[in-house]
Amino acid sequence: MMLRNLFTSSSKVKRGIAFILLLIVVLALINKLFMYNYYQDDQWSRILWHNFYKSENIDNLFLGSSHIYCDVNPNIMDEFTGESNFNLSTPKQQIISSYYLLREALKENDLKRVFLELYYVPSTGILGNYSLDGSIKNMWRTTDYAKLSLNKIQAIWDENGKEHLIDAVLPFIRYRRYLFDYSYMISRHNEKKSNDFLTYNYKEDDEGGVVIFQDKGYYYTDREITNLVYGAERRSDEIFLTEDAEEYLRKIVELCQKENLEITLIVSPIYELQMLSIDTYDNYREKIVEIANEYDINFYDFNLIKEEYLPIEKTEFFRDAGHLNCKGVEMYTNFLCELVYEGKYEGDDLFYSSYDEKVDNMPEQTWGIYTESYTGVFRYHIASTPREGLQYRIVVTPDEGEQYMVQDFAENDTFEINQEGSGIITVVTQFSDGSVSTMEVIYSP
């Protein structure tokens, strides 16, 4: 009787194990099917991770936001250093994601140096608070295509609140609204059968130029900024390094020092139009300066670089208000190489001590118009140096309707217009010597 019970129990255990294994296989197949039909691929991250894992050893790693993958060309760095450079950067990459990406790179490579880019947007406001929904959802692109490992599991656990864990582990669930959308499935199927998808290529052509996703995490574009309008992304009182961002900045620095890696903190150059929309930028950068000094590491903020060293603040070098194009990238990457690797400017006074000091030393110029909508009222601001003393004549020409004058020459640099439809805003600026310049920008709803 006892032997029969043992035999029966053993059979039940075996059947139970077989059922569990079968369930796992079925769930895996369902997951694969759903991922194929319903998961909307992030093309940049998909191609980036593919190139990262197929790379031979990476010597120098760049982490950060689009202000790395748009602004630094790893191929130029390779030629200059004789080493392998890679941009493992993603849109608005938060520092917590940079930390886990660094750990992933350390598993795969024998690193020598890390460049951490510190664009203010991912480390301030909502994105700088790692417990908020908008912040969490931005982190998914840094784990979706990473190989399964303890590092990936820990990253998903730390970056996601309980309510987002399933979305992070099973990405197709984010797109469950398309579950019975046959046309969506067909479009996804056709996209995944395309040559660009299968070969990990991406190229986009239009009248403004070309965009190409290149190897080593470089976003090549020859587009130039033409419409000098910028939408401000932060309230002035939000522009400070958050506690969450500071915690992981320190973790990255301490990990690099533990692993005997050189680490350099940088902020890539932004077109002056965007910089002038940030009234409290120095509050943000001063905290980074404090941390860099505490750990005795270099921090270079290229928004404070003096023009005689890096004359990059020209529209011909920018694709938009925040990112360089290929011509600007070549200038900036070569300068970064000379500064960090060659020591060419050692002892030179390259940088202003604050952004306010830079503005005080800039020539009279109108850089564009930035908009403010986060207050609930849509306002336009003329971005000029100096910030006071110039006079403006503002005229609006709607695509449909009569032209009208907002103001004749006056020092007021903030105004509102009827936002219905689109048209042209013409600003005539009168400088202190009596000379004038005219700027036209296109506005739209």
Salt bridges, closest charged atoms under 4 A:
ASP41 OD2 - ARG188 NH2 2.65
ASP41 OD2 - LYS192 NZ 3.63
ASP42 OD2 - ARG141 NE 3.15
ASP78 OD2 - LYS216 NZ 3.00
GLU83 OE2 - LYS112 NZ 3.09
GLU104 OE1 - LYS107 NZ 3.36
ASP133 OD1 - HIS164 NE2 2.90
ASP144 OD1 - ARG174 NH2 2.73
ASP167 OD1 - ARG176 NH1 3.45
GLU191 OE1 - ARG188 NH1 2.73
GLU204 OE2 - ARG223 NH2 2.82
ASP206 OD2 - ARG223 NH2 3.00
GLU224 OE2 - LYS327 NZ 2.74
GLU233 OE1 - LYS92 NZ 3.60
GLU246 OE2 - ARG250 NE 3.10
GLU246 OE2 - LYS287 NZ 3.83
GLU247 OE2 - LYS251 NZ 3.76
GLU272 OE1 - LYS358 NZ 3.10
GLU290 OE2 - LYS287 NZ 3.14
GLU294 OE2 - ARG250 NH1 2.95
ASP301 OD2 - ARG285 NE 3.69
GLU307 OE2 - LYS314 NZ 3.95
ASP320 OD2 - ARG319 NH1 3.07
ASP320 OD1 - HIS323 ND1 2.88
GLU338 OE1 - LYS344 NZ 3.82
ASP349 OD2 - LYS306 NZ 2.92
ASP356 OD1 - ARG387 NH1 3.49
GLU372 OE2 - ARG379 NH1 3.21
GLU372 OE1 - HIS381 NE2 2.82
ASP408 OD1 - ARG393 NE 3.56
GLU416 OE2 - ARG379 NE 3.42
